[in-house]
Amino acid sequence: MSAAPGTRMIVRWLIWFDLYLFAGIAGIAAIRWVRGEPITLDAFIDRIAVLLVFAGILTAFQVTRDLRTMR
């Protein structure tokens, strides 16, 4: 049985959100590694709010694009 189109779209948006969030975390880790700084959990806790906001904004762009193409 396949899922409803709306459910598939919401799952796709959640996947995009996770991808943007993980890309941000990987970017922070890469920058700290290149600079020779230790990669600790504290480095991510300081920036998690910013990462969540940016991932949310990028996902919102994805949502609006999908909703425009649905019409």
N, C-alpha and C positions, 0 to 999 in steps of 0.2 A: 504494500500500500504506500502510495507516495504522499508526501506532505503537501499541505495547501500552499499556493504561491506566496501568500503573505508570510507564512512561517519560514519558508525558504529564504525570503528576503531578509527577515529579521536575523536569522542565523548567519546569513552572509554579512550583515552589518556588524554583528558581534565578532565575527572572524576578522573583519577589517580593523575593528577597534583593537583586538588583541595583537594583530600584526603591527599596527602603528605603535602600540605600547611597548612591545618587545623590541622593535627597531630602535625606539628611544633608549631603552635600557642598554641594548647592545652598543649604541652610539656613545653613551656615557662611559661604559666600560672600556671601549676602544680608546676614547680620548684619555682616560685616566691611565691606561696601559702605556700609551705612547709617551705620555708625560713622565712615566716612571712612578706614578703615585699608586699607593695600595688600593686595590679594589675591595672595598668593604661594604657591608650593608648600610652603614651610616651615609655613605655617598649617595645611595639611592633614596634613602628615606628623606633626605633634604630636598630632593628633586622630584619626588613622586607626585606631588600636587601639580607641578608644572607639566610633567609627563601625562598625567590624566587629562589635564585641560587641552593640551595639544592633540592627544589622541581623540578626545571628544570633538574638537573642532574639525579635524580631518575626517572623522567618521560622519559628522554632520554634512560636510561637503559631499561625501559619498551617498548619503541618504537623499539629499536634495537632487542629486544627479539621477539616482534610481527612480525617485518619484516623478521627476520630469519626463523621463523616458517611458513611464507607465501610461501616461495620458495618451 
